[in-house]
Amino acid sequence: MLKRTLTGAIYVATIVGFFFLRNYVDLRLFNILTWLFCAIGTFEVARAIKKYLYNGNFALAMICGALYVPLFCVFEYFTAFRGGYACLIFNAVFVICQAALTLVRKGNFSTFKVNVLPFLYPSVLLLSVLAANGLANGFICLLLIFVISPCSDTFAYLVGMSYNKIRKGKAKKMCPRLSPKKTWAGAVGGIVGGIVGAIAIYLLADKTGLMATAKINVLSVFMIIGAVASVLTEIGDLFESYIKRKVVLKDMGNILPGHGGIMDRIDGMVFAAVFIYFMFLLLF
């Protein structure tokens, strides 16, 4: 328990440190954190399914994960071409190559899906974090991305555990084949937690005047963001549980003692990040 708590504190402190660098030194420094997530996350995913990959794809996935964020930064900050478009083209090239390789090897859709996975997950989802960093209200958008998911996870755990005790272990399971401990009560608690987290960020934004130019009911929008992002966090958790079940893994890695790997921490966040980014892009 002490190891888990200490690791969690260091993890949170690291994220807070990058927010400080972003706000008071240079916002582009925040991309270093995203690069770490992308490089390590891609490695963890590729390693988990390594025995199912074509020869050479593991090393190729490592290159993709390591170059993804630098590619975005080069195009976004030093050329007239948008970094996001460059990254999507980068992903498309790898997908097309894998499709061609599958045809040559007379594989099927299942082998194609497995081999293309580390070239898309988590890199494509993390592209929304890179893009959010450059928004006019990027600080608030990033706060929502990094706060809603842990709030949702925490409330889901507490509510689910408490309700299961009340029901004497008979709380209705949400998806027992993928995640035996998840219950519908916990899922509802997670949505409440996401809304609470979003309201907390709204109060900060309102107090500091960061959203003063918005011409919509910001509180209502934030509550909707909190609810939907919480559902997406749950979907992200289940998606990673599906991968781990398929390859018989407890954790995606061990870089965070007591917590597992990076993907065990950001699996839900990266799914929620896409929705949060597009909400800010469209409404703020």
C-alpha positions in Angstrom: 0.0 0.0 0.0 2.9 2.4 0.8 4.6 1.6 -2.5 1.3 2.3 -4.4 0.7 5.5 -2.6 4.3 6.8 -3.1 4.2 5.9 -6.8 0.8 7.6 -7.2 2.2 10.7 -5.5 5.2 10.8 -7.8 3.0 10.3 -10.8 0.7 13.2 -9.9 3.6 15.4 -9.0 5.1 14.8 -12.4 1.9 15.8 -14.1 1.6 18.9 -12.0 5.2 19.8 -12.8 4.5 19.6 -16.5 1.5 21.8 -16.1 3.7 24.3 -14.3 6.2 24.2 -17.1 3.4 24.7 -19.6 2.0 27.7 -17.9 5.1 29.5 -16.7 7.9 28.5 -19.1 6.6 27.3 -22.5 3.4 25.5 -23.3 5.3 23.3 -25.8 7.1 21.7 -22.9 3.9 19.9 -22.0 4.4 17.8 -25.2 7.3 16.1 -23.5 4.8 14.5 -21.1 2.6 13.4 -24.0 5.7 12.0 -25.8 6.5 9.9 -22.7 2.9 8.6 -22.6 3.0 7.8 -26.3 6.5 6.2 -26.4 6.0 4.1 -23.3 2.4 3.3 -24.0 3.1 2.1 -27.5 5.9 -0.1 -26.1 3.6 -1.6 -23.5 0.9 -2.4 -26.1 3.4 -3.8 -28.6 5.1 -5.9 -26.0 1.7 -7.3 -24.7 0.9 -8.6 -28.2 4.4 -9.3 -29.4 3.9 -13.0 -30.1 1.1 -12.2 -32.5 3.0 -9.6 -34.5 4.7 -10.1 -37.8 8.5 -10.2 -37.7 9.8 -6.7 -37.4 6.6 -5.1 -36.4 7.6 -4.9 -32.7 10.6 -2.7 -33.6 8.6 -0.8 -36.1 6.0 0.0 -33.5 8.7 1.3 -31.2 9.9 3.7 -33.9 6.3 4.8 -34.5 5.8 5.5 -30.8 9.0 7.3 -30.4 8.6 9.5 -33.5 4.9 10.4 -33.2 5.1 13.4 -30.9 8.3 14.8 -32.4 6.7 14.5 -35.9 3.7 16.5 -34.6 6.0 19.2 -33.1 8.2 19.6 -36.2 5.2 20.1 -38.5 3.1 22.1 -36.0 5.8 24.6 -34.9 8.2 24.8 -37.9 6.1 24.4 -41.0 2.8 25.7 -42.5 1.4 22.1 -42.4 -0.6 21.1 -39.4 1.0 18.6 -37.1 -2.2 16.7 -36.5 -2.6 16.1 -40.2 1.0 14.9 -40.5 0.5 12.4 -37.7 -2.7 11.0 -39.2 -0.9 10.6 -42.5 1.9 8.8 -40.6 -0.7 6.5 -39.1 -2.4 5.9 -42.4 0.9 4.8 -44.0 1.5 2.2 -41.3 -2.1 0.9 -41.6 -1.8 0.6 -45.4 1.5 -1.2 -45.0 0.0 -3.6 -42.6 -2.9 -4.2 -44.9 -0.5 -5.0 -47.8 1.6 -7.3 -45.5 -1.5 -9.1 -44.4 -2.5 -9.7 -48.0 1.0 -10.9 -49.0 1.0 -13.3 -46.0 -2.5 -14.4 -46.7 -3.6 -13.4 -43.3 -7.2 -12.5 -42.2 -8.9 -9.5 -40.6 -8.0 -10.7 -37.1 -4.2 -10.8 -37.8 -4.5 -7.4 -39.5 -6.3 -5.9 -36.4 -3.6 -7.2 -34.0 -0.7 -6.0 -36.2 -2.2 -2.5 -36.7 -3.1 -2.0 -33.1 0.3 -0.7 -31.7 0.4 1.8 -34.7 -2.9 3.4 -33.6 -3.2 2.8 -29.9 -2.5 4.9 -27.9 -0.9 7.4 -30.5 -4.0 8.4 -32.4 -6.0 9.0 -29.1 -3.1 11.0 -27.6 -3.1 13.3 -30.7 -6.1 15.0 -29.0 -3.9 15.9 -26.0 -1.3 17.4 -28.3 -4.0 19.4 -30.1 -5.6 20.5 -26.9 -2.4 22.0 -25.7 -2.5 24.5 -28.5 -6.1 25.7 -27.9 -6.9 29.2 -26.6 -8.4 27.6 -23.5 -5.9 24.7 -23.6 -5.1 24.8 -19.9 -8.7 24.2 -18.9 -9.2 21.6 -21.6 -6.1 19.7 -20.4 -7.2 20.0 -16.8 -10.5 18.3 -17.7 -8.6 15.6 -19.5 -6.3 14.9 -16.6 -8.9 15.3 -13.8 -12.2 13.8 -15.0 -10.8 10.3 -15.6 -9.1 9.8 -12.2 -12.2 11.3 -10.4 -14.4 8.9 -12.3 -12.1 5.9 -11.4 -12.0 6.9 -7.8 -15.8 7.4 -7.4 -16.4 4.2 -9.3 -14.2 2.2 -7.0 -15.6 3.7 -3.8 -19.2 3.5 -4.8 -18.9 0.1 -6.3 -17.0 -1.3 -3.3 -19.5 0.2 -0.8 -22.6 -1.0 -2.7 -21.1 -4.4 -3.1 -20.6 -4.6 0.7 -24.2 -3.5 1.2 -25.4 -6.2 -1.2 -23.0 -8.7 0.5 -21.1 -9.3 -2.7 -24.1 -9.6 -4.9 -23.9 -6.3 -6.7 -24.8 -6.7 -10.4 -21.6 -7.0 -12.5 -21.2 -4.8 -15.5 -19.0 -6.9 -17.7 -17.8 -10.0 -15.7 -16.0 -11.6 -18.6 -13.6 -8.6 -19.1 -13.5 -7.0 -15.6 -15.1 -9.1 -12.8 -14.8 -6.4 -10.2 -16.7 -3.7 -12.2 -20.4 -3.2 -11.2 -23.2 -1.1 -12.5 -23.3 0.8 -9.2 -19.6 1.6 -9.7 -20.3 2.8 -13.2 -23.0 5.2 -11.9 -20.6 6.4 -9.2 -18.0 7.0 -11.9 -20.3 9.2 -13.8 -21.0 11.2 -10.7 -17.3 11.4 -10.0 -16.6 12.7 -13.5 -19.3 15.4 -13.1 -17.8 16.4 -9.7 -14.4 16.7 -11.3 -15.8 18.8 -14.2 -17.6 21.1 -11.8 -14.4 21.6 -9.8 -12.5 22.7 -13.0 -15.4 24.9 -13.9 -15.2 26.7 -10.5 -11.5 27.2 -11.1 -12.1 28.5 -14.6 -14.9 30.8 -13.4 -12.8 32.2 -10.6 -9.8 32.9 -12.7 -11.9 34.3 -15.6 -10.3 31.9 -18.1 -13.7 31.1 -19.7 -15.1 34.7 -19.5 -15.5 35.0 -23.3 -17.7 31.9 -23.6 -21.2 32.7 -24.8 -22.8 29.5 -23.6 -23.8 28.0 -20.2 -20.3 26.8 -19.3 -21.4 24.9 -16.2 -24.0 22.8 -18.1 -21.4 22.0 -20.8 -18.8 21.1 -18.3 -21.3 18.7 -16.5 -22.1 17.1 -19.8 -18.4 16.7 -20.6 -17.9 15.2 -17.2 -20.7 12.6 -17.7 -19.8 11.6 -21.2 -16.0 11.6 -20.5 -16.7 9.3 -17.6 -18.5 6.8 -19.8 -15.6 6.9 -22.3 -13.2 6.4 -19.4 -15.1 3.2 -18.6 -15.0 2.1 -22.2 -11.3 2.7 -22.3 -10.8 0.7 -19.2 -12.8 -2.2 -20.7 -10.9 -2.0 -24.0 -7.6 -2.5 -22.2 -9.1 -5.2 -20.0 -10.1 -6.9 -23.3 -6.5 -6.8 -24.5 -5.1 -8.1 -21.2 -7.6 -10.9 -21.1 -6.7 -11.9 -24.7 -3.0 -12.1 -23.9 -3.4 -13.2 -20.2 -1.8 -10.2 -18.5 -2.6 -8.6 -15.2 -0.9 -5.3 -16.0 0.4 -3.7 -19.2 3.7 -2.9 -17.5 5.5 -2.4 -14.3 7.0 1.1 -14.7 4.7 2.3 -11.9 5.1 0.0 -8.9 1.7 -0.8 -7.4 -0.1 0.6 -10.4 1.2 -1.3 -13.3 2.2 0.4 -16.6 1.6 3.7 -18.1 -1.3 2.3 -20.1 -2.9 1.1 -16.9 -3.1 4.7 -15.8 -4.1 6.4 -19.1 -6.3 3.7 -20.7 -9.5 5.6 -19.9 -8.1 9.1 -20.1 -7.0 8.8 -23.8 -10.6 7.8 -24.8 -12.1 10.7 -22.9 -9.5 13.1 -24.2 -10.8 12.8 -27.8 -14.3 13.9 -26.7 -13.1 16.7 -24.4 -10.9 18.1 -27.1 -13.6 18.2 -29.8 -16.1 19.8 -27.3 -13.6 22.6 -26.7 -12.8 22.9 -30.4 -16.4 23.3 -31.3 -17.8 25.3 -28.3 -15.0 27.4 -26.9 
